[in-house]
Amino acid sequence: MEASDEAGGGGLVVAGTQTDACVRSTIHGACARGYDVTLVDDARATEDLSAYCAPRTG
């Protein structure tokens, strides 16, 4: 039995800010537990941290 079956749902829809940290961690955790995850592209954002050698977001 997959985690999504135990939880009574088949998936997770995610929206939020700081997609390079908080939202990404949530998505990875959900995927590791067997959930189907959708990140809403128009409902996400993050800062440009390229000045600190982080990859550019876009």
C-alpha positions in Angstrom: 0.0 0.0 0.0 1.3 3.4 -0.9 1.3 6.4 1.5 -1.2 8.2 -0.6 -3.6 5.3 -0.2 -3.2 5.3 3.6 -3.9 9.1 3.7 -7.1 8.6 1.8 -6.1 10.9 -1.1 -4.1 10.5 -4.3 -2.2 13.7 -4.5 -1.0 17.0 -3.3 -1.2 20.4 -4.9 1.5 22.8 -3.8 1.8 26.6 -4.1 4.0 29.0 -2.1 7.1 31.1 -1.9 10.8 30.3 -1.5 10.5 27.4 -3.9 14.2 26.8 -3.6 13.9 25.8 0.0 10.6 25.4 1.9 8.4 24.3 -1.0 11.0 22.1 -2.5 11.5 20.3 0.8 7.7 19.8 1.0 7.6 18.4 -2.5 10.5 16.0 -1.9 9.0 14.7 1.3 5.6 14.1 -0.3 7.2 12.3 -3.3 9.3 10.1 -0.9 6.1 9.1 0.8 4.3 8.1 -2.5 2.1 11.1 -3.1 1.5 12.5 -6.6 2.6 16.1 -6.4 1.7 19.1 -8.6 3.5 22.4 -8.2 1.3 25.3 -9.4 3.6 27.3 -11.7 1.7 30.6 -11.5 1.5 30.4 -7.7 5.2 30.1 -6.7 8.0 32.5 -6.2 11.5 32.8 -4.8 14.2 35.4 -4.4 17.1 35.7 -6.8 20.0 34.4 -4.7 22.5 34.2 -7.6 24.6 36.8 -5.8 25.3 34.1 -3.2 26.3 31.5 -5.9 22.8 29.9 -5.9 21.4 28.8 -9.3 19.2 31.3 -11.0 15.5 30.8 -10.7 13.1 31.4 -13.5 
